[in-house]
Amino acid sequence: MPSHEAKLPRVHARSGASQNEARQADQALMARVSQGDARAFQQLVDAGIDRVLAVARRMLGDDMEAEDVAQDVFLRLWRQADRWEGGRAQVSTWLYRVTVNSCIDRMRARREETVDELPEVSSEATQQLTLEEVDLQDYMDAALQGLPERQRVALVLFHYENLSMSAVADTMDASVEAVESLLARGRRALKKSLKSQWKTFLPDMPE
């Protein structure tokens, strides 16, 4: 039987109080980082590295590229610490935004380097794959790679990173309505590309 863990996770809301506390903690750490405090910077890295890598891996489908993105993102955070405006966003939101933009830049560079389109999930090579032949998570990741950039970003941030709709909108510099539309189109595209297996990954989606 397919593993339950392969399903898109459900979102858990974050309270306003915890967000305010997170902003205050961010401001304190960034103030120390701006003074060259390597220990404070390491705290930010430790707190954010897993999320940055997770997003980059799902966006790019490549572990080594994801690690390069993470290195670039945190190097940029270190260099921009003295210009940090704490009231505008949490560090986590900034990390998501920069990670997403970096991944999109890399995906676009890939397309410019090749004449052929990126392979679709429904291509001949992947049509032969079944849930018994590949790891469930790899199967889902392959489906995500076939989505347009912004649909992929919205699904990854909302379902995998458990961001609220407003947080996804903030990260993507879009309206909540636009994010809702991206999610709806992304889910429909996944349903189509996953064919008979779609309910394994999207159990709450109506027929």
N, C-alpha and C positions, 0 to 999 in steps of 0.2 A: 504493500500500500504506500502511496506517496506520503512523504513526511509533512507534517503540519507546518514546520518551520519555513517551508518554501513559499507559503502564502504571503501576500502583501500584509505587513504589520498594520495594526490599527493605531490611530493617533491618540496620544494622551495629552490633554491640555495642561499648560503651565500656568500657574497663578501669577497675578500681577505682583504680589509680594515677592515671590522668588525671582521674578525678572528684575525688580528694583534692586534686590540684594545682589544679583549677578552683576548689574551695571556698576554698583558701588565697588564691588570687588575688582571688576575690570579696571575701573578708573584708578584704584589704588595700585594695582599691578603695573598698569601702563605708565603711571607716574614714575614708578621705580625703574621700569625698563628704559624710559627716556633719559634717566640718569646713568644708564650703562649697567644696571643691576642684572647680571647674568643669571642669578638664582631666580629672580622674578620672571625673567624670560623663559627659563626652563619650566616654571610652573605653568605658564601659558601653553608651552609646547606639550607638556604632559597632559594637560586638560583637553587640548584640541586636536592632537595628532591623529587619533583614531578616527575622528569624524571626518577630517580632511582626507585621509587615505580612503575611507569607505566611499565617500562621494566621488573621488577621483577614479577609483577602481570601477565603480558602476558606470561612470560617464565614459571612461576611456577603454575599459575592458583589458587593461594592461597594467600589471603590478609595477613594473619598472617605471613606466611613464607616470603612474600615480605617485611613486616616491619622488620623482623629479618635481612634480607639481607641489607636493608637500614641502619640499626643500625651498622652492621658489616662494611659496606663500609665506612661510615663516621668516625667511630672509627679508621679505618685503615688510612684514610686521615689525621686525627689529629696526629696520631703517626708517620707518615712518612713525616710530613711537613718540618722537618729540612733537609730532603734528597731530597726535590723537585728540579727537573731540569726543569725549566720553558721553556727552548727552545725546549724541546722534544715533548710536547703535552699540549693541553689545559686541564684545570681541568675537563671540561665536557667530553672530550674524555677519560681521565683517569677514571672518574666515570662510564662511559658506560662499559669500558673494565673490570673493577673490578666487576661491577654488573653482567655482562654476565658470567664471569668466576665463580663467586660465585653461580649463578643460575645453571650453568652446573654441578658444584660439587654436589649441592643438588639433581639434577635430577639423577645423577649417583648413589648417595647414596640411593635414593629411589629404584632403580632397584636392588641394592645389598641386600636390606632388604626384597624383596619379590621374590618368585619363579615365579610368573606370570608376563607376559609382561604388560606394561602400556596399558590401553584400547585404541583401535583405535577409531577414530571418527565414522567409519562405523559399530561399534559393534551393537549388537541387542538393547542395551539400548538406543543408540542415533539414531538408524534408525527410531524410532517412533516419534522423535521430528520434529516439523514443525516450520516455522517462525511465525505462529500464536500462538504457544504454549510456546515459549521461547523468551526472549529478544534477539534482533538481535545481540547485542554485545556479549552476552553469547554464542550464536550460533557460531560466528566467533572465539571466544576464544577457544571453544571446538575443533574446526577444527585445530587451531594452535597447541594445545596440542598433536595432533596426528602426527605432523611433526618431522623428525629427528632434533637433537639439533641445528646444524649449519644452517640448512634451516630456522628454527624458528627464530634464532638470526638475520639472514640477513633480513628477512621480517619485524620483529619488528623494527629494527633500521632504515631500509630504508623507510618503508611505514608509520609506526606509530610515529617514532621519527624524521622523516624528515631529516635524515642525508644524506649527499651526498654520492655517491658511494665510493669516496676516503676515506671519514670519516668512513664509515662502514668497509672498508678494513683495515684501521688503527686500528680501535677498535678490529677487529677480528684477527689481525696480519696475514692478507691474501692479495693476490693480487686483483686488481680490477677485473681481469678476473675470478678469483675464486668466488668472490662475485656475479658477473653477473650469473655465472653458478648456484650458490646456489639459487639465486632469481628465476631463470627460473625453476629449479626443484621444488622449494617450491610452486610456482604458479601452476604448473601442478598438484602437489599433492593436493593442495587445491581445484582445479577445480574438481578433481576426487572425493574427500571426500565430497564436498558440493553438488555434483550431480546436480540436476536441479536448485538449488539455486545459483550456482556459479556466475552468472552474476550480482546478487544483490551486491556481495562483490568485484568482479573483473570486473567492467564494461568496462574497456579499453582493456581487454585481447581478442585477436582475437579468432574466432571460431576454 
